[in-house]
Amino acid sequence: MKNIKFLILSSLIIFLFTSCAGVITIKEPKISGGKAAEKQYVPKKPPVLFEDFEAGTVIGGYSYANTAGGASAKYMISNPDNPDEKAHSGRFCSKAIYNTGTNADWGCGFGSQSVYGSFIDAKDREYISIWVKAPKGLKFYIFCNEAFANGADGEYWNSPDITGIGDWKLYEIPMETFYKNIYSGNQSGNNMVDMTGIGTVGAQIGGAQGEGLLLIDDIYFK
């Protein structure tokens, strides 16, 4: 009798767990959220190069900062003769000299276009692959801004938060985890990441984290 009761109870528990598989969660657009998952993706198509900085310049480079909180940033090409600015591969990478200020709300950001065109068509690619060398523990996120071209409608997208390790690290972030920036970019778009027209890639660092140097290299969509 006890064995029969145990079998019935076990069957009920299994049914309850398996019946929850269809639960759906909906994400609301926001600046960034959560933490980028450590997940290895197998490319289904050849990678599309956005920028490797081997032209020795940062095309359309820009920076912005919470100046009211004392933050600042400069974005430029690296100095290959400086060992602290050694690229991940090749001779050059990009570098950001930053000061995140004293306001914890936000600090500074920087980005650039591609030397290979005013936009990059990364149709059917599923994630961004980017090498970053950031101070250990530094909190930041990657952003991908659409151009108004090739079917893209100028929306801006931000990744979940990621953390520097103090050395070069490859971050492979699924585009499906990016959140729409509701403060910048086109707010009347299709609310979808249009991979056919990626115009700008960069990073934003959270506030009140001190000052330092952040390097970016070998940006691909896979």
N, C-alpha and C positions, 0 to 999 in steps of 0.2 A: 504493500500500500504506500509506504514511504517513497519507494522508487517511482511509482506512478505519479505521485504529487510533485516530486522533483523534476520529472520529465515535463510535466505540464507547466510548471513555473519557468523552466528554462526556455520552453517554446515561446511563452509570453514575452520574456525579456528580449529574445532574439527578434521577435516580431516588432516590438516597440522601437528597437534601435534601427532596424532596416526600414521602417516606415518613415523615418525622419530624413531619408536621403534626398527627398525632393524639396527641402526647404530652400528658398531663394532669398538672398540678401541684396538690397539695392543700395548702391553708393551714391551719396549726394556729391555734386561737384564742390571742390574746395581747393585751397592753395596746395596743400599736401597733407598726406595722412599716413599713419601706419609706418611700417618699416619695409624696405625692399627685401623681398624673399631671396634667400640664397638658393638659386635654382639654376641648373645647367640645362640649356636649351640646345637641341640639335637642329641646325639650320636646314630648312626645307628647300631653300633657293640660295644661289650664290650671294655672299655678303655684298652690300652696297656701301662703298666708302663715302663718308661725309667729309672727313678732314683728317689728314695726317701731319699737317703743318710743315711738310718738307719743302714747301715753296719759300720758307723762311720769312713768312709774314702771317699776320692774323687779319683775315679779310672781314671788313665790317665790324671789327671789334668794338665793344662798348662796355661800360660799367655803370653801375648805379649804387646808391648807398643811402642809408638812413642818416643823413647829415645832421639832423636834429639830435640824434643820439651819439654823434661823434664818429660815425662809421665812414669808411672810405674804401675805394678799390681802384686799381689800375690793371688793365688787361692788355697783354702784349706778347710778343714772341720771346722765347727763352734765349739765353746766352749760352751757346754750346761750349764755351770755354770755362764756364762756371760749373764746378762739380756738383753744386747744390741744385743745378737746373738741368741735369742730365736727362735727356729724353728717354721715354720707355723704349723706343726703337728709332733708328735713323739718327739724324743730327739735331732736329728741332722738335719742340713741343710748345704749347702755349703756357703762359704763366700768369697768375693773378697775385698781385701784392695787395693784401687786404688788412683792414682794421675793422673789426665787427662792432666797435663802439660799446656803449654802456647800456643800451636799450635792448632788453631780452626779446622784445616782440619780433624784431628782424634786424639783420645787419647789412649785408651788401650782396651784389650779384654781378655777373659778367657773362657775356656770350659773344658769338661770332657766327658769320656765315661760312660758306664753303668756297674754297678757291676753285672748285670744279663747277660752279654755276650759282646763279642767284637762288636756286632751290635745287633740292635733290629728290629724285623720284625713287622712293623706296617701297614701291607697291608690293603688297603681300609679305613684307617683312614683319616680323612679330615682336622684335625687341631691339633695344639699343645696346650696343657693346662699346664701352668707353673705359679707357685706362685713366685712373686718377691717382695722383700722389698728394695726399692731404695729411696734415698733422694728426697724430693718433688721437682719437676721440672727437675730432671735429665733426659737428653735425651739419649736413648740407643736403641739397637735393639737386637733381638734374632737371633741366627744362628743355623742351623741344617746342619751338614756335613754328606754326605753319606760315607759309607765304600765301599771298593772294595769287596763286598761279596753279596751273595744271590740275584744277579741280579742288584744290585746297582753299579754305575760306578764312584763313588768318586767325584761327583760334590758337591759344597758348596752352601748353600742357606741362604739368609738373609731376615728377616721380615721387614715390614715397621717400621718407627720410633715409639717408644712408650715412655711414660713419667712416671717417678716415682711419687708417691703420698705421700711419707714419712711414709708409713706403708705397711703391707702385702697387696698385691692385686693379684687377679687371672687374668692372661692375657690369653685369648683364641683366638688364631690367626689362621685364615684359611691358610692352606698350599698353597692354590692357589694364595695367595697374596705375597708369598715369591719370591724374585728376585735372580737370579743366581749371584754368586760372580765371576766377570770376572777377578779378580786379584789372586785368590787362588783356589785350587782344580783342578779337571780335566776339561780342556777346550775343550776336544774332546768327551764329553759324549753325551747323547741323549737329553739334554736340558729339561729333565723332572725330577720332584722330585720323586725319587724311594723310596717309603715308606717301601719297603721290607728290606732295609739295612741302617738304620740310625745309624751312628757310634759315632757322637759327638754332644752335645748340649751345647751352651754357650751364652754369651752376649758380645757386643762391645759397649763401651761408647764413645760418642763424645768428642772432645778435648776442652780444656779451660773451664772446668766446675768445677775446684777445685778438692778436694780429699775427700774420704769418705769410707763408707762401704756399700756393696751391698750383699744381701742374696738371695739365690735361693733354692726352695724346691718343692717337689712333681711334677715331670715332667711326664706328660702322653701324649699319642697320642690318640685322640678320633675320 
